[in-house]
């Protein structure tokens, strides 16, 4: 996956136009875990939607294995912040939704769902409905649904933001296992520094309005990582400093806007 | 029948409630099965509620405030049931070749009247739901359909169904058809617009999930949008159920032939308050029963929608 000078302007050509992303250059290697870190509203989710093909860029080019990204593809599965399971389908039907879209037969779908649910540790939950599950379990089902399509890229938009701290840590460990197991690359959007420290091979820190990649930090630490090790502390400190400037700037901008009003 | 239902109802109701809610002390060692434990208190409180209302009415009659000629209390208008039943005349005596004595007995006539009114409501609502859902989805699916039909639908939706009454009779004459037409026309425009609103309100994430899985537009509509809007559409259907009952009565009262509305009109013209209240009681009961039936259907069909009333009651 390769992004060259990508830009996105919302409502382009109207008076409400604003620039969400500018000059994004980013390459994602197969099997890599990339974290996009930035303050809220900096456009990192927008970049994820562009990579998924759900939105079209207004500048630059996105290529996936040499081909222009024009439309969504099951090869690049997106996992959302809120639970986006279909409430009217059982867990296994949710997991095999994409296979049904492809027209696979029910026995095949059942088998595939069973297999994937096993990989996310939810063998028993197949016949339950989403509202019978906890938040963490629901996100695991969402991950299973994405994995069922055997994607080469997993795109994750703050998938654990709504979970409590303990569950979140569990889910991070779980995600690392799934990622290793599947061999897919992961692009993970978050505004949480600890999450970036725990997960990433590479952290791209975003500026706000318009979103640019301010700095890319390589993380060469073995997993599982001890969040209190000196290396992690140092990394956390550095990311905090990088982010702080952006948050300050965003705040100043918002105050300026409030005064203008 | 009348005095029994009015005087005993509150007592019987209270008994049921006590038995349903605090059954252990009364029947030590025996607990009701769960569905009954939930169901009985509901029935009990319904009877208490209606019974209190009836008792108040009876009391006002007893102390002489409610004139039995104008506001006959329940035991009067229900007690005169056998008398009233003869006004439910569904015999087609005006038709050529039908003997003046032919026709159903009064009891059969009441049943026929009630069933025909209910069937008109049911068929009308079903047709309106199918048509509105189809058009609403088509409007969002094909922009051409939207451009061609949406302005007309928006223009016609505020028109009172009463205004359509002459049209119903021009088009369909007398019989079931104009009444059903009235129900359909009263619900169709609102429901179409509501369907469109619900489609616009479908969680974007659900649609995006389907898109990333490679779903086509048709698949997204069939597998995501339609299931997602069903709960909302069903609520609209329930809200409009009472509207449908009103419209059917109006249609029947203007010469569809027979039906509850026609009987009420007859009662008005012959100055028969007992008959009016008897019909009101029947209509109330029918509306209640259809709403209940619809709630049950909703539970069955929309099994994934949780009932929020328990949460609100906890406030």
Interface residues (C-beta under 8 A of the other chain):
Chain A: X52 X53 X54 X72 X73 X74 X76 X77 X78 X80 X82 X84 X86 X87 X88 X97 X98 X100 X101 X102 X129 X131 X145 X149
Chain B: X203 X205 X206 X208 X209 X210 X211 X212 X213 X214 X215 X219 X223 X224 X227 X228 X302 X303 X304 X305 X306
